[in-house]
Amino acid sequence: MSTSLDAAARPPRHLPGDLAMWFFILAELTVFALLILTFAVAQALQPQLFHDSRQLLDSSTGLALTLSLLTSGLFAALAQEQVRQARARRGAWLLLAAVLSASVYVLLKLGEYSHLIDAGLGMERNTFFTLYWILTGFHFVHVLLGLLILGWLAKRCRQSVYGPGNCSALESGVLYWHMVDLVWVLLFPLVYVLN
């Protein structure tokens, strides 16, 4: 049986991060949703073209990209927990691990882009590749921005700027990174797997 004393002892629940970041994330998710919908509709209209074009992608690369981003997201979440427990220096190391893991994504994606360009599979190839480049390129820009944010957060954690009562900026940055993860989790099967 819960009492009013139990309720008073619990800290008040709040939305993590800054409200402005939530609005930004919702706006970005709306743009991604429109792009994903466009991809899905185009695939429904040209299923054979999308099937054949998808065969030119390496799904194992897509899986490796997914694993690197999810690992990075895990490190970012663990860093946030360390800061909430007044261990900002540990949080800094975990954020650096997140940056390194996400850097694997960047290197793999640049390699994939280079391979596709060398194979003549640029934006003008067909509808599938036009949408592939738009979707993954837009996401790639978000990954690069996220890397800068994670690096900045790691530096600030190292300086012990954040702590249990002062981590809204850190939460906002980690929220942004989780948005990047979430979008890729949707893009991976859409682009590399589903027919």
RAZIBEL-V225592 format. One record per residue. N is the residue number from 1. BURIAL is b if it has 24 or more other C-alpha atoms within 12 Angstrom, else e. Layout:
n->(N N)
burial->(BURIAL BURIAL)
This chain:
n->(1 2 3 4 5 6 7 8 9 10 11 12 13 14 15 16 17 18 19 20 21 22 23 24 25 26 27 28 29 30 31 32 33 34 35 36 37 38 39 40 41 42 43 44 45 46 47 48 49 50 51 52 53 54 55 56 57 58 59 60 61 62 63 64 65 66 67 68 69 70 71 72 73 74 75 76 77 78 79 80 81 82 83 84 85 86 87 88 89 90 91 92 93 94 95 96 97 98 99 100 101 102 103 104 105 106 107 108 109 110 111 112 113 114 115 116 117 118 119 120 121 122 123 124 125 126 127 128 129 130 131 132 133 134 135 136 137 138 139 140 141 142 143 144 145 146 147 148 149 150 151 152 153 154 155 156 157 158 159 160 161 162 163 164 165 166 167 168 169 170 171 172 173 174 175 176 177 178 179 180 181 182 183 184 185 186 187 188 189 190 191 192 193 194 195)
burial->(e e e e e e e e e e e e e e e b e e e e b e e e b e e e b e e b e e b b e e b b e b b e e e e e e b b e b b e b b e e e b b b b b b b b b b b b b b b b b b b b b b b b e e b b b b b b b b b b b b b b b b b b b b e b b e e b b e e e e e e e b b e e e e b b b e b b b b b b b b b b e b b b e b b b b b b e b b b b b b e b b b b e e e b b b b b b b b b b b b b b b b b b b b b b e b b b b e e)
